[in-house]
Amino acid sequence: MSHSVHPYSHRLGIIRDWKSRWFSSNKDFRDALKADITLREYLEKKMRGLYVASIEMERSQKSCRIIIKTSRPGVIIGRSGEGSVKLRNDIIKYVKRHRLAFPADFKLDIEEIKSPESNAAIVAYMCAEGLEKRMPFRRVMKQTIEKVMANRDVQGVRIYLGGRLGGAEMARCEDLKKGRIPLQTLRADIDYAQEKAHMTYGDIGIKVWIYKGEIFKKK
């Protein structure tokens, strides 16, 4: 039996880049790693519902850069940039309160995602949103798959739901697939994301795989 492996793991360094990009000495590696994980968890919780696809971090010895990729940058930036200023101040406050290893020179960048329907994290959140609005889970899956497959660059999509589907007593899992998802091919550009839909009777787990074709080295 093969083990289920995160689609990013084998592709790191081949077609995918790390979400945290920095080098550190053994002495301060632990503190920097703890700061990255804690801050990412805080931002994911704080910005749930703002269609954030990923939070990337770049560190050097004296500076740090946080890149937030979202399909709705205007909501985060706010009028004349006051939203991003507030978010920056919140991050600084959080870092000071939890005494995290964080450089004083800190930059916050917000990038726009051009096609949100081909991004797994945003698609997973769209499913969660539909389930939280009490829509039937099969309809949510079908509508989402149709939206995703309408994109020209998407060649395959799979959505998996697990939990008390439809409010049933017994938890079960359902999945729906369209197109192809070649998980064995290392050059296959597979976007993967996990999300939870918070229901009154417990959480429903959501997994999304989106296949966008193969990536070859540019000659």
C-alpha positions, 0 to 999 in steps of 0.5 A, spaced: 500 500 500 502 506 498 502 512 503 498 518 502 503 524 501 502 531 500 502 533 493 507 539 494 512 534 498 516 531 492 515 537 488 519 542 492 525 544 489 523 541 482 517 545 480 514 548 487 518 553 491 518 553 499 513 558 503 518 560 507 524 562 504 530 563 509 537 561 512 539 561 519 544 559 524 543 553 528 542 558 534 536 562 532 533 557 527 528 554 532 526 561 534 525 563 527 521 557 525 517 558 531 515 565 529 514 563 522 509 558 524 505 562 530 505 568 525 502 564 519 497 560 524 495 567 526 494 570 519 490 564 517 485 565 522 485 572 522 484 573 514 479 567 514 473 569 509 478 574 505 480 569 500 487 568 501 491 563 497 497 563 501 502 566 506 509 566 504 515 569 508 522 571 506 527 573 511 534 575 511 539 577 517 535 584 519 529 584 515 523 580 513 518 580 508 511 577 508 507 576 502 499 575 502 496 572 495 489 573 495 484 574 490 481 580 493 486 585 495 482 591 495 478 588 501 485 587 505 488 594 503 482 598 504 481 605 502 487 609 501 491 603 504 489 604 511 487 596 511 494 594 510 497 599 515 492 596 520 494 589 519 501 591 519 500 594 526 496 588 528 502 583 526 507 588 530 503 588 536 502 580 536 509 579 535 511 583 541 505 580 545 508 573 544 515 575 544 517 572 537 524 572 534 522 578 528 526 583 525 525 590 526 525 592 518 519 588 516 515 589 509 508 587 508 506 585 500 499 584 498 499 580 491 493 579 487 491 572 484 488 573 477 484 567 476 482 565 483 478 559 480 484 555 479 487 556 486 486 550 490 486 554 497 480 559 494 476 553 491 476 549 498 474 556 502 468 557 496 466 549 498 467 551 506 463 557 505 457 554 501 457 548 506 456 553 512 450 557 508 447 550 509 447 548 501 447 541 500 454 538 499 453 534 493 450 541 489 456 545 492 461 539 489 458 539 483 457 547 482 465 548 484 467 543 479 464 546 474 466 553 475 473 550 476 473 546 469 471 552 466 478 555 466 482 554 460 488 552 464 485 547 468 485 540 466 483 536 472 480 537 479 478 533 485 474 535 491 474 530 497 469 532 503 469 528 510 465 528 516 458 528 518 455 530 511 448 532 511 448 532 518 448 525 518 449 521 525 455 517 522 461 520 519 463 518 512 466 521 506 465 523 498 469 525 493 468 528 486 473 528 480 473 531 473 479 530 468 485 527 470 489 528 476 496 524 475 499 524 482 505 520 480 508 525 475 513 529 479 512 535 473 505 535 474 503 542 476 498 540 482 495 545 486 493 542 493 489 545 499 485 543 505 480 547 509 475 546 514 467 548 514 465 549 521 458 546 522 454 546 528 454 539 529 462 539 528 467 540 522 467 538 515 474 536 512 475 539 505 481 537 500 482 540 493 486 537 488 487 542 481 491 539 475 494 545 471 498 541 466 505 539 466 511 544 467 517 543 463 524 546 464 524 553 460 530 552 454 
